[in-house]
Amino acid sequence: MIALRSLLFTLWLYLSMPVYAIGLSPALLMPVPVALKVVQAWARAVLFGLKWIAGVEVEVRGLEHRPTGAALVASKHQGMLDVVALLAFL
């Protein structure tokens, strides 16, 4: 069962990439905040699939310490999920 859920999530992930990349590429011609919202929507779609297909809950701690202005945020980068989670939560 775990292998099937993993396969389904992998399909969800790799099929969502071209949908967002090709279908929503006109957003790149819009102002930066609009393009960023498109990227965040993709990240949230990936995390949604991770939760509902694979049953993995992502827990983020320390959001109350986020800087309000410009900042450099660095993660330990343990895997691809670090990038997606940063896009979704920051």
N, C-alpha and C positions, 0 to 999 in steps of 0.2 A: 504494500500500500504506500509506503514511503517513497519507493522508486517511482510509482505512478504520479504521486503528487509532485515530486521533484521534476519529473518530465513535463507535467502540465504547467508548472510555474516557469520552467525554462522556455516553453513555447509562448507563454504569456509575455515574458520578458522580451524575447527576440522578435515577436510579432508586433509588440507595441513600439519598438524602435523605429521601424520604417513608417508606421502609421503617423507617429508624431513628427519624424524627421521630414517626410515628404509632404504629408497632408497639411502640416502646420508651418512649413517653411516660410510662407509669406509673412508670418509674425516677425521674422528676422529683419524685415524692412521697416518695422514699426519702432517706436521708441524702446529703449532698453528695458524699462519696467514691464512693458507688454511682452517682450521676448522672454524675460525672466519668468513671468507668470506661466508661459507655455512650458518652459523647462520644469518648473515646479509642478505643473499638472502631470507631466510624464512621471516625475519622481513619485508623486502621490499615487498614480495608477500602478506603478511597480510595487509600492508598499502595500497597496490594497490587495494586489494579487498574491503577494507574499503572505499576507494574513489569511485571506479567505481560501486560497488554494493550498498553500503549504502549511498553514496553521502556525506560522511564525509571527510572534508579536514583537515589534520593535519598541524598546524602551529607551527614551532619551532623558538623561538627567542633566541638571545644571542649566536649563534654558533660562532660568531667572538671572543668570550671570552673563547673558548675552550683552555685548556692547550695543549702545544705541546709535553710535556713529560708525564711521568707517573703521574697519579692523581687518586684520589678517587672522583667519581661523585655520588651524592646522590640526589634522586628526592623525591618529597612529597608522591609519590606512592598513587595516588588517585584511581588507578584501574590497570587492566592488561595492558592497552595501554601504560602506563609509561614504562614498561619493554620492550615492542616491539619497541617503539619509540627510546629508548636509544640504543637498538641494531642496529637500522637502521641508526641513525644519528651520533652516536659516533663511 
